Every structure is written in structure tokens, then in C-alpha cells.
């Protein structure tokens, strides 16, 4: 068995994508049930490159975790979220790259991360009970 080692905030940890999928599916189930859905057709996630998530492992984990849930046949769509920083010097909000979080306007390195480290449940496509009556 292969064990992957990733880094998060300076600490090593083992693969956590399956746990993320299980928690995601718990949240999806609550939302789907609250809306009277009989099935989840599609799940859309927005994931930033600094989220600490290995996309290919998340997709594999999802195919395992969804078994026996309302999302058993659901399609998982992953949309990339851009890295954006706010400059503490000039106040500009600009896009950045994982290896270069400097201000895109003035080039200063004193920036605050605005987005790019998120994992967001962006939307769900549901089949409602009344759709098949």
C-alpha cells in the first residue's frame, strides 16, 4: 500500500482526501434531504491551489466515499479558484501564483491572501421527489 505524505502549514500529514469526501457527502446529504431530493446528480467544488488538496486523490476518494449515499451516481466537478492577494502597501487586489504571492501592481511582497486556499461546495444539482411522481 502506498502512503502519501503531504504538507499543511508546516506539518506533515497523511492523505486526508477520503475524510474530506466523507464530510462533504455528510453536508451534501443534509442539504439534499432538506430540499426533498431523492438523488444528487452533480456536485461542484471550487478548490484553490493552496487548499492542501490533491485533486486526483480527491476524485478517487469521492468514487469510494459516495457508495450508498444520495450521491452514489453523482458527477463531481472541480473548478479551480484563483489565488488573489491584497497588497498592504498600495491596497491593490491582484491575482498571484503559488510560488509568487507578491502584489501584481507594485511588486511588494507584503500581501494578504484573499483567496486561493479554499475548498467550497459551490453548487448541487438534485433530483427532487416530485420530479418523478
FENRAKA-V174502 format. One record per pair of residues at least 6 apart in sequence whose C-alpha atoms are under 6 Angstrom apart, sorted by sequence separation. I is the first residue (numbers start at 0). J is the second residue. If there is no record, write none. Layout:
BEGIN
I,J / I,J
END
This chain:
BEGIN
5,11 / 65,71 / 85,91 / 101,107 / 5,12 / 85,92 / 101,108 / 4,12 / 84,92 / 4,13 / 84,93 / 83,93 / 93,103 / 3,14 / 83,94 / 82,94 / 83,95 / 82,95 / 86,102 / 87,109 / 87,110 / 86,110 / 85,110 / 84,110 / 85,111 / 84,111 / 84,112 / 84,113 / 39,69 / 83,113 / 38,69 / 39,70 / 83,114 / 41,73 / 45,77 / 47,79 / 82,114 / 40,73 / 41,74 / 42,75 / 43,76 / 44,77 / 45,78 / 46,79 / 47,80 / 82,115 / 39,73 / 41,75 / 43,77 / 45,79 / 46,80 / 81,115 / 45,80 / 80,115 / 16,57 / 20,61 / 17,60 / 21,64 / 49,115 / 50,116 / 48,115 / 49,116 / 50,117 / 47,115 / 47,116 / 47,117 / 46,117 / 46,118 / 45,118 / 45,119 / 44,119 / 44,120 / 44,121 / 43,121 / 43,122 / 42,123 / 41,123 / 41,124 / 40,124 / 40,125 / 39,125 / 38,125 / 38,126 / 36,125 / 37,126 / 36,126 / 37,127 / 36,127 / 37,128 / 35,127 / 36,128
END
